[in-house]
Amino acid sequence: MGALCQVAFKEPTIRLSTIRPKSVTKFGCSLIICVSVTNNNKHLNLDVMSIDYKVVKASDGTQFAEGRLAAPFSVPPGETVNAQSEVSLSFKGLGAVGKSLMVRGKTSYRVSGVMTVGFMGKDGSSITFPFSSEGEFALFDREAQQDGSGKK
C-alpha cells in the first residue's frame, strides 16, 4: 500500500463472537464458530476473502480445532458483519479439552488467525490482518454466548 492509503485506511476489528455446539453424538460433536468483523473505515467497503483460525485450550495451548471461512463477504463502511463456520470434532480430537469438559462442563479457549481482505479488488491484491481472542466453551450449554473478551 502507498503511504497515503496507509494513513487513510483503518484496520478492521476481528473477534470471535461465539463458539457453541451444534450437535453432540456418541462419535463427536459439531461446533459453530462465529467471527465478527467490524469495518472501521468511513468510506471503504471491506471485501473479506477468507478467515483462517485455530482454537486452542487456553491453559496449555493444545489445539483442538481449526477452520477456514472461505465464502467471501463484504463489510460496509462503519458496520459489523458476522460470519460463521461449522467445525466437526471427534471425541478423540477433543481429548485436549475432555477432562475440563467432564469435570467443569466447560473449558477456556483461545482463538487466533488471519483475515484476508481484497484490497482495491480490481488487481487481485490482498492484505491480511491477524486477530486473537479468548473465551469459555460449554459443551452442553447451547445458549452460551461469548463476546470475545471471555465475558458472558
Sequence and secondary structure as in RCSB ss.txt:
>XXXX:A:sequence
MGALCQVAFKEPTIRLSTIRPKSVTKFGCSLIICVSVTNNNKHLNLDVMSIDYKVVKASDGTQFAEGRLAAPFSV
PPGETVNAQSEVSLSFKGLGAVGKSLMVRGKTSYRVSGVMTVGFMGKDGSSITFPFSSEGEFALFDREAQQDGSG
KK
>XXXX:A:secstr
  HHHHHH    EEEEEEEEEEEE SSEEEEEEEEEEE   SS  EEEEEEEEEEEETTT  EEEEEEE S EEE
 TT EEEEEEEEEEETTTTHHHHHHHHHHSEEEEEEEEEEEEESSGGG  EEEEEEEEEEEEETT TT    SSS
  
